Amino acid sequence: MRRPHFFFVCLLFAVYCLLLAASCGRRGDPVPIEPRVEQPAGGRETEDKVPDVVREEKVKEDTAATTGALTGLRGIYTENAIVITWDEIDRRDIAYRVYRSTGEDFSLVGETVTPAFTDRDIKPKRKYKYRAAAVVGGSEGPASNEITIVTEIQ
């Protein structure tokens, strides 16, 4: 004799497990963090709170000033690409912009969140100059020293 309710119980359990797993999120998903509100010793908020707009501007100024120029810019030609690396800045909210020049002016070729960039848009027997800058809170810091890479096999 078959027990149809056993099948439905198993089916409901499987659906429950799938829903539970889907609601847990994946590793690396962003987790919202609520800002901490400073309160005086008495436990009440102060009346003379600084508006959020002013606070954001101050944070942007502070982070841009403390970043400084990137150091340790290095590059290597691999026949198919030029790989640029530099010393990492230990911050969570940082991005890097990479600039390239084949003459006098530098133009943006890419942005990354890791301290490395691969430029695949290159041609053989050319001279490329690169420099990079750190970006924190939308504000770009000073550019690194430039390096020159020649795309020819030696």
Phi, psi and omega per residue, in radians:
M1 nan 2.332 -3.116
R2 -1.522 2.621 3.101
R3 -2.038 1.643 -3.080
P4 -1.143 -0.526 -3.113
H5 -1.176 -0.482 3.096
F6 -1.096 -0.724 3.098
F7 -1.060 -0.789 -3.124
F8 -1.183 -0.630 3.090
V9 -1.125 -0.755 3.105
C10 -1.122 -0.719 3.116
L11 -1.109 -0.788 3.107
L12 -1.096 -0.698 3.112
F13 -1.110 -0.728 3.132
A14 -1.119 -0.760 3.111
V15 -1.097 -0.744 3.115
Y16 -1.036 -0.784 3.137
C17 -1.109 -0.719 3.109
L18 -1.123 -0.763 3.111
L19 -1.122 -0.700 3.118
L20 -1.110 -0.773 3.135
A21 -1.140 -0.678 -3.134
A22 -1.200 -0.552 -3.103
S23 -1.407 -0.242 -3.119
C24 -1.335 -0.392 -3.141
G25 1.520 2.947 3.123
R26 -1.802 2.792 3.092
R27 -1.133 2.311 3.139
G28 1.705 -0.138 3.083
D29 -1.123 2.498 3.116
P30 -1.162 2.478 3.123
V31 -2.017 2.078 -3.135
P32 -1.197 2.397 3.115
I33 -2.110 2.184 3.139
E34 -1.289 2.413 3.100
P35 -1.159 2.519 -3.141
R36 -1.473 2.287 3.134
V37 -1.687 2.103 3.111
E38 -1.324 2.316 3.104
Q39 -2.169 2.516 3.104
P40 -1.198 3.002 -3.061
A41 -1.032 -0.519 -3.127
G42 -1.224 -0.275 3.103
G43 1.648 -0.024 3.107
R44 -1.888 2.581 3.085
E45 -1.221 2.577 3.138
T46 -1.379 2.681 -3.136
E47 -1.354 -0.491 -3.069
D48 -1.641 0.940 3.110
K49 -1.169 2.520 3.072
V50 -1.411 2.269 3.136
P51 -1.046 2.590 -3.114
D52 -1.023 -0.631 -3.105
V53 -1.074 -0.785 3.138
V54 -1.145 -0.700 -3.141
R55 -1.100 -0.742 3.130
E56 -1.100 -0.745 3.137
E57 -1.079 -0.713 3.135
K58 -1.121 -0.721 3.121
V59 -1.086 -0.769 3.136
K60 -1.068 -0.755 3.125
E61 -1.102 -0.780 -3.109
D62 -1.107 -0.781 -3.078
T63 -1.221 -0.643 3.132
A64 -1.173 -0.638 -3.108
A65 -1.256 -0.547 -3.062
T66 -1.573 -0.193 -3.084
T67 -1.206 -0.913 -3.115
G68 1.324 3.033 -3.128
A69 -1.326 2.570 3.077
L70 -1.189 2.600 3.122
T71 -2.161 2.887 3.050
G72 1.247 0.501 3.138
L73 -1.140 2.193 -3.136
R74 -2.368 2.742 3.102
G75 -2.614 2.720 3.116
I76 -2.525 2.438 3.094
Y77 -1.663 2.255 -3.081
T78 -2.034 0.413 -3.086
E79 1.313 -0.605 3.134
N80 -1.888 -0.303 -3.047
A81 -2.795 2.946 2.977
I82 -2.032 2.203 3.141
V83 -1.841 2.158 -3.141
I84 -1.936 2.343 3.066
T85 -2.318 2.844 3.113
W86 -2.721 2.980 3.128
D87 -1.220 2.322 -3.096
E88 -1.310 2.512 2.997
I89 -1.748 2.214 -3.034
D90 -1.454 1.467 3.078
R91 -2.515 2.623 3.135
R92 -1.418 -0.554 -2.983
D93 -1.756 0.572 -3.039
I94 -1.859 2.574 2.997
A95 -2.328 2.883 -3.136
Y96 -2.251 2.464 3.050
R97 -1.993 2.381 -3.126
V98 -1.987 2.303 -3.130
Y99 -2.051 2.546 -3.118
R100 -2.291 2.603 3.076
S101 -2.423 2.464 2.998
T102 -1.971 0.033 3.132
G103 -2.622 -2.026 -3.093
E104 -1.652 -0.790 -3.013
D105 -1.614 2.474 3.069
F106 -1.654 2.485 3.062
S107 -2.286 2.631 -3.123
L108 -1.188 2.220 3.102
V109 -1.951 -0.244 3.119
G110 3.104 2.890 3.091
E111 -2.363 2.474 -3.087
T112 -2.559 2.825 3.070
V113 -1.835 -0.036 3.084
T114 -1.881 2.751 -3.123
P115 -1.429 0.830 3.106
A116 -2.732 2.621 3.128
F117 -2.562 2.412 3.091
T118 -1.966 2.090 3.126
D119 -1.756 1.894 -3.127
R120 -1.696 -0.134 -3.125
D121 -1.599 1.160 -3.088
I122 -2.240 2.855 3.111
K123 -2.201 2.635 3.136
P124 -1.213 2.723 3.081
K125 1.013 0.758 3.089
R126 -2.228 2.782 3.070
K127 -1.921 2.146 3.137
Y128 -2.045 2.411 3.038
K129 -1.949 2.443 -3.126
Y130 -2.265 2.635 2.930
R131 -2.647 2.815 -3.079
A132 -2.423 2.797 3.118
A133 -2.507 2.607 3.091
A134 -1.541 2.537 3.116
V135 -2.184 2.152 3.128
V136 -2.253 2.159 3.114
G137 1.068 0.525 3.140
G138 1.469 -0.083 -3.112
S139 -1.827 2.188 -3.104
E140 -1.559 2.332 3.104
G141 -1.436 -3.072 -3.138
P142 -1.176 2.662 -3.119
A143 -1.307 2.653 3.081
S144 -1.294 3.047 2.952
N145 -1.143 2.670 -3.133
E146 -1.608 2.678 3.043
I147 -2.156 2.739 3.138
T148 -2.082 2.312 3.112
I149 -2.177 2.267 3.091
V150 -1.848 2.260 -3.069
T151 -1.623 1.321 3.009
E152 -2.545 2.531 -3.112
I153 -1.419 2.350 -3.122
Q154 -1.928 nan nan
